[in-house]
């Protein structure tokens, strides 16, 4: 069974980034909102890359590579 905690973590980060971005856009700070969104995407990509690295390690272990 896949780890559901990671899915909730990614969803939580996405929701928080969306809320903060909307707040910044309403405060006439669109550039900061875009930078915040970009930072959120980078954080989520790092989480996904870590999961992919774990997947490759598991595959190497299974096939004795």
The first five atom37 places (N, CA, C, CB, O) and aatype in JSON, in Angstrom:
{
  "aatype": [20, 20, 20, 20, 20, 20, 20, 20, 20, 20, 20, 20, 20, 20, 20, 20, 20, 20, 20, 20, 20, 20, 20, 20, 20, 20, 20, 20, 20, 20, 20, 20, 20, 20, 20, 20, 20, 20, 20, 20, 20, 20, 20, 20, 20, 20, 20, 20, 20, 20, 20, 20, 20, 20, 20, 20, 20, 20, 20, 20, 20, 20, 20, 20, 20],
  "atom_mask": [
    [1, 1, 1, 1, 1],
    [1, 1, 1, 1, 1],
    [1, 1, 1, 1, 1],
    [1, 1, 1, 1, 1],
    [1, 1, 1, 1, 1],
    [1, 1, 1, 1, 1],
    [1, 1, 1, 1, 1],
    [1, 1, 1, 1, 1],
    [1, 1, 1, 1, 1],
    [1, 1, 1, 1, 1],
    [1, 1, 1, 1, 1],
    [1, 1, 1, 1, 1],
    [1, 1, 1, 1, 1],
    [1, 1, 1, 1, 1],
    [1, 1, 1, 1, 1],
    [1, 1, 1, 1, 1],
    [1, 1, 1, 1, 1],
    [1, 1, 1, 1, 1],
    [1, 1, 1, 1, 1],
    [1, 1, 1, 1, 1],
    [1, 1, 1, 1, 1],
    [1, 1, 1, 1, 1],
    [1, 1, 1, 1, 1],
    [1, 1, 1, 1, 1],
    [1, 1, 1, 1, 1],
    [1, 1, 1, 1, 1],
    [1, 1, 1, 1, 1],
    [1, 1, 1, 1, 1],
    [1, 1, 1, 1, 1],
    [1, 1, 1, 1, 1],
    [1, 1, 1, 1, 1],
    [1, 1, 1, 1, 1],
    [1, 1, 1, 1, 1],
    [1, 1, 1, 1, 1],
    [1, 1, 1, 1, 1],
    [1, 1, 1, 1, 1],
    [1, 1, 1, 1, 1],
    [1, 1, 1, 1, 1],
    [1, 1, 1, 1, 1],
    [1, 1, 1, 1, 1],
    [1, 1, 1, 1, 1],
    [1, 1, 1, 1, 1],
    [1, 1, 1, 1, 1],
    [1, 1, 1, 1, 1],
    [1, 1, 1, 1, 1],
    [1, 1, 1, 1, 1],
    [1, 1, 1, 1, 1],
    [1, 1, 1, 1, 1],
    [1, 1, 1, 1, 1],
    [1, 1, 1, 1, 1],
    [1, 1, 1, 1, 1],
    [1, 1, 1, 1, 1],
    [1, 1, 1, 1, 1],
    [1, 1, 1, 1, 1],
    [1, 1, 1, 1, 1],
    [1, 1, 1, 1, 1],
    [1, 1, 1, 1, 1],
    [1, 1, 1, 1, 1],
    [1, 1, 1, 1, 1],
    [1, 1, 1, 1, 1],
    [1, 1, 1, 1, 1],
    [1, 1, 1, 1, 1],
    [1, 1, 1, 1, 1],
    [1, 1, 1, 1, 1],
    [1, 1, 1, 1, 1]
  ],
  "atom_positions": [
    [[0.85, -1.19, 0.0], [0.0, 0.0, 0.0], [0.89, 1.24, 0.0], [-0.97, 0.0, 1.23], [1.81, 1.34, 0.81]],
    [[0.62, 2.19, -0.9], [1.45, 3.4, -0.96], [1.29, 4.26, 0.3], [1.09, 4.23, -2.2], [0.28, 4.19, 1.0]],
    [[2.31, 5.04, 0.56], [2.28, 5.9, 1.73], [1.38, 7.1, 1.47], [3.71, 6.37, 2.1], [1.7, 7.98, 0.66]],
    [[0.25, 7.13, 2.15], [-0.75, 8.18, 1.94], [-0.3, 9.49, 2.57], [-2.12, 7.75, 2.52], [-0.76, 10.56, 2.17]],
    [[0.59, 9.42, 3.55], [1.05, 10.64, 4.21], [1.72, 11.6, 3.24], [2.03, 10.28, 5.33], [1.57, 12.82, 3.36]],
    [[2.44, 11.07, 2.27], [3.12, 11.92, 1.3], [2.1, 12.65, 0.42], [4.09, 11.09, 0.43], [2.28, 13.81, 0.08]],
    [[1.03, 11.95, 0.06], [-0.02, 12.58, -0.74], [-0.66, 13.71, 0.04], [-1.08, 11.54, -1.16], [-0.89, 14.79, -0.52]],
    [[-0.95, 13.49, 1.31], [-1.54, 14.54, 2.13], [-0.57, 15.7, 2.32], [-1.96, 13.99, 3.49], [-0.98, 16.86, 2.37]],
    [[0.72, 15.4, 2.44], [1.73, 16.45, 2.6], [1.78, 17.33, 1.35], [3.11, 15.82, 2.88], [1.82, 18.55, 1.45]],
    [[1.79, 16.71, 0.18], [1.83, 17.47, -1.06], [0.55, 18.29, -1.23], [2.03, 16.53, -2.27], [0.59, 19.45, -1.63]],
    [[-0.59, 17.68, -0.92], [-1.86, 18.4, -1.02], [-1.91, 19.57, -0.04], [-3.04, 17.45, -0.77], [-2.4, 20.65, -0.39]],
    [[-1.42, 19.37, 1.17], [-1.41, 20.45, 2.16], [-0.53, 21.61, 1.72], [-0.93, 19.93, 3.49], [-0.91, 22.77, 1.87]],
    [[0.64, 21.3, 1.19], [1.52, 22.36, 0.7], [0.84, 23.12, -0.44], [2.87, 21.78, 0.22], [0.9, 24.35, -0.49]],
    [[0.19, 22.39, -1.34], [-0.5, 23.03, -2.46], [-1.62, 23.94, -2.0], [-1.04, 21.98, -3.39], [-1.78, 25.04, -2.54]],
    [[-2.39, 23.5, -1.03], [-3.5, 24.32, -0.52], [-2.97, 25.57, 0.16], [-4.36, 23.51, 0.46], [-3.48, 26.66, -0.07]],
    [[-1.94, 25.41, 1.0], [-1.37, 26.59, 1.68], [-0.78, 27.59, 0.69], [-0.29, 26.15, 2.67], [-0.98, 28.79, 0.83]],
    [[-0.07, 27.09, -0.31], [0.52, 27.98, -1.32], [-0.59, 28.71, -2.07], [1.41, 27.18, -2.3], [-0.47, 29.91, -2.34]],
    [[-1.66, 28.0, -2.42], [-2.77, 28.63, -3.14], [-3.42, 29.73, -2.3], [-3.82, 27.58, -3.52], [-3.72, 30.81, -2.81]],
    [[-3.63, 29.47, -1.02], [-4.25, 30.47, -0.15], [-3.35, 31.69, 0.0], [-4.56, 29.87, 1.24], [-3.81, 32.83, -0.13]],
    [[-2.06, 31.46, 0.28], [-1.14, 32.59, 0.44], [-1.0, 33.38, -0.86], [0.22, 32.1, 0.9], [-0.86, 34.6, -0.83]],
    [[-1.03, 32.68, -1.98], [-0.92, 33.37, -3.28], [-2.13, 34.25, -3.52], [-0.78, 32.34, -4.42], [-1.99, 35.37, -4.0]],
    [[-3.31, 33.77, -3.19], [-4.54, 34.57, -3.34], [-4.49, 35.79, -2.43], [-5.79, 33.73, -3.04], [-4.87, 36.88, -2.85]],
    [[-4.04, 35.6, -1.2], [-3.94, 36.72, -0.26], [-2.96, 37.77, -0.78], [-3.5, 36.23, 1.14], [-3.25, 38.97, -0.73]],
    [[-1.82, 37.33, -1.27], [-0.84, 38.28, -1.8], [-1.36, 38.99, -3.05], [0.47, 37.55, -2.13], [-1.08, 40.17, -3.25]],
    [[-2.12, 38.28, -3.88], [-2.67, 38.9, -5.07], [-3.71, 39.96, -4.7], [-3.29, 37.84, -5.99], [-3.8, 41.0, -5.35]],
    [[-4.49, 39.69, -3.67], [-5.48, 40.67, -3.21], [-4.81, 41.89, -2.58], [-6.43, 40.02, -2.2], [-5.38, 42.98, -2.58]],
    [[-3.6, 41.72, -2.07], [-2.85, 42.81, -1.45], [-1.98, 43.54, -2.48], [-1.98, 42.28, -0.31], [-1.07, 44.29, -2.11]],
    [[-2.28, 43.32, -3.77], [-1.55, 43.99, -4.85], [-0.06, 43.62, -4.86], [-1.7, 45.5, -4.73], [0.78, 44.45, -5.23]],
    [[0.26, 42.41, -4.48], [1.65, 41.93, -4.49], [1.72, 40.67, -5.34], [2.17, 41.65, -3.03], [2.05, 39.58, -4.86]],
    [[1.41, 40.84, -6.62], [1.33, 39.71, -7.53], [2.69, 39.05, -7.73], [0.77, 40.16, -8.86], [2.77, 37.83, -7.85]],
    [[3.76, 39.85, -7.78], [5.09, 39.28, -8.0], [5.5, 38.37, -6.86], [6.12, 40.39, -8.18], [6.07, 37.3, -7.09]],
    [[5.22, 38.79, -5.63], [5.55, 37.95, -4.48], [4.72, 36.67, -4.49], [5.33, 38.72, -3.17], [5.2, 35.6, -4.1]],
    [[3.47, 36.77, -4.93], [2.63, 35.58, -5.05], [3.16, 34.6, -6.06], [1.23, 35.98, -5.42], [3.11, 33.39, -5.85]],
    [[3.68, 35.12, -7.17], [4.26, 34.24, -8.18], [5.53, 33.58, -7.66], [4.56, 35.03, -9.45], [5.77, 32.4, -7.93]],
    [[6.35, 34.32, -6.93], [7.56, 33.74, -6.36], [7.23, 32.68, -5.32], [8.44, 34.83, -5.74], [7.91, 31.65, -5.23]],
    [[6.19, 32.92, -4.54], [5.74, 31.94, -3.56], [5.27, 30.66, -4.26], [4.61, 32.52, -2.69], [5.59, 29.56, -3.82]],
    [[4.52, 30.82, -5.33], [4.06, 29.66, -6.1], [5.23, 28.9, -6.68], [3.11, 30.1, -7.22], [5.25, 27.67, -6.65]],
    [[6.2, 29.61, -7.22], [7.39, 28.96, -7.77], [8.16, 28.2, -6.68], [8.31, 29.99, -8.43], [8.63, 27.08, -6.9]],
    [[8.28, 28.8, -5.51], [8.93, 28.12, -4.39], [8.19, 26.87, -3.97], [9.05, 29.07, -3.2], [8.8, 25.85, -3.66]],
    [[6.85, 26.93, -3.97], [6.05, 25.76, -3.64], [6.24, 24.63, -4.64], [4.6, 26.12, -3.57], [6.31, 23.46, -4.26]],
    [[6.33, 24.99, -5.91], [6.56, 23.98, -6.95], [7.92, 23.32, -6.75], [6.46, 24.61, -8.35], [8.05, 22.11, -6.91]],
    [[8.92, 24.11, -6.41], [10.26, 23.56, -6.19], [10.26, 22.6, -5.0], [11.29, 24.7, -5.95], [10.88, 21.54, -5.06]],
    [[9.58, 22.98, -3.92], [9.52, 22.11, -2.74], [8.84, 20.79, -3.09], [8.78, 22.81, -1.58], [9.31, 19.72, -2.69]],
    [[7.74, 20.85, -3.82], [7.02, 19.64, -4.19], [7.86, 18.78, -5.14], [5.67, 19.99, -4.84], [7.85, 17.56, -5.04]],
    [[8.58, 19.42, -6.06], [9.45, 18.66, -6.95], [10.56, 17.95, -6.17], [10.07, 19.59, -8.0], [10.93, 16.83, -6.51]],
    [[11.09, 18.59, -5.13], [12.1, 17.94, -4.31], [11.53, 16.72, -3.59], [12.68, 18.93, -3.3], [12.21, 15.7, -3.46]],
    [[10.3, 16.83, -3.11], [9.66, 15.69, -2.46], [9.49, 14.54, -3.45], [8.29, 16.1, -1.86], [9.76, 13.39, -3.13]],
    [[9.03, 14.87, -4.66], [8.82, 13.84, -5.68], [10.14, 13.21, -6.1], [8.1, 14.44, -6.91], [10.21, 12.0, -6.3]],
    [[11.2, 14.03, -6.24], [12.5, 13.47, -6.6], [13.02, 12.52, -5.52], [13.51, 14.6, -6.82], [13.63, 11.5, -5.83]],
    [[12.77, 12.85, -4.26], [13.16, 11.96, -3.17], [12.41, 10.63, -3.27], [12.9, 12.63, -1.81], [12.99, 9.57, -3.03]],
    [[11.13, 10.69, -3.61], [10.35, 9.46, -3.77], [10.86, 8.63, -4.94], [8.87, 9.79, -3.96], [10.91, 7.4, -4.86]],
    [[11.23, 9.29, -6.04], [11.76, 8.57, -7.19], [13.1, 7.92, -6.85], [11.93, 9.53, -8.4], [13.37, 6.79, -7.27]],
    [[13.94, 8.61, -6.07], [15.21, 8.02, -5.65], [14.96, 6.78, -4.79], [16.06, 9.05, -4.86], [15.66, 5.77, -4.94]],
    [[13.98, 6.85, -3.9], [13.64, 5.68, -3.09], [13.13, 4.52, -3.96], [12.57, 6.04, -2.04], [13.44, 3.36, -3.7]],
    [[12.37, 4.85, -5.0], [11.88, 3.83, -5.91], [13.04, 3.12, -6.61], [10.94, 4.45, -6.94], [13.04, 1.9, -6.7]],
    [[14.02, 3.89, -7.1], [15.16, 3.28, -7.77], [15.98, 2.43, -6.81], [16.03, 4.36, -8.39], [16.48, 1.37, -7.2]],
    [[16.12, 2.86, -5.58], [16.84, 2.05, -4.59], [16.11, 0.73, -4.33], [17.01, 2.83, -3.28], [16.74, -0.32, -4.19]],
    [[14.79, 0.8, -4.27], [14.0, -0.42, -4.07], [14.16, -1.36, -5.26], [12.52, -0.08, -3.85], [14.3, -2.57, -5.08]],
    [[14.12, -0.81, -6.47], [14.29, -1.63, -7.67], [15.67, -2.27, -7.69], [14.07, -0.79, -8.94], [15.81, -3.45, -8.03]],
    [[16.71, -1.49, -7.33], [18.06, -2.05, -7.28], [18.14, -3.19, -6.25], [19.07, -0.94, -6.93], [18.82, -4.19, -6.49]],
    [[17.47, -3.03, -5.13], [17.49, -4.07, -4.1], [16.78, -5.32, -4.58], [16.85, -3.55, -2.81], [17.26, -6.44, -4.37]],
    [[15.64, -5.14, -5.22], [14.84, -6.29, -5.66], [15.6, -7.1, -6.7], [13.49, -5.83, -6.24], [15.62, -8.33, -6.63]],
    [[16.22, -6.44, -7.66], [16.87, -7.14, -8.76], [18.37, -7.35, -8.51], [16.68, -6.37, -10.04], [19.08, -7.8, -9.41]],
    [[18.84, -7.04, -7.31], [20.24, -7.24, -6.92], [21.2, -6.58, -7.9], [20.55, -8.72, -6.82], [22.17, -7.2, -8.34]],
    [[20.94, -5.34, -8.23], [21.82, -4.61, -9.16], [22.91, -3.87, -8.43], [21.02, -3.62, -10.0], [23.73, -3.2, -9.06]]
  ]
}
